[in-house]
């Protein structure tokens, strides 16, 4: 199960990199373009996210239950989003984000115990 969870996490982190740019990258890169352009480009980026995310969940399902899949997805999402927000979007780090991360550690513990 640990091998499946690690592979799933890596695949979901990769897919979340695409999704994070699809959801938030346009705010910085396409702010002066019409929203429909941002939507079309975001859909194109999200396509690649689904090419990784769907197989990741299909490979792990059965060895992990759907709650475990979701918790790993949330941890992967925030593991990608935090550096993205800091480095790409120039958002400051706050101590509250550490507390949020600790809550996720608790979620992982309870989902897998």
DASUL-V214313 format. One record per helix or strand. SS is the DSSP state (@ for helix, = for strand). FROM is the first residue (numbers start at 0). TO is the last residue. If there is no record, write none. Layout:
ss & from & to
SS & FROM & TO
SS & FROM & TO
This chain:
ss & from & to
@ & 1 & 28
@ & 34 & 59
= & 60 & 60
= & 63 & 63
@ & 65 & 87
@ & 94 & 111
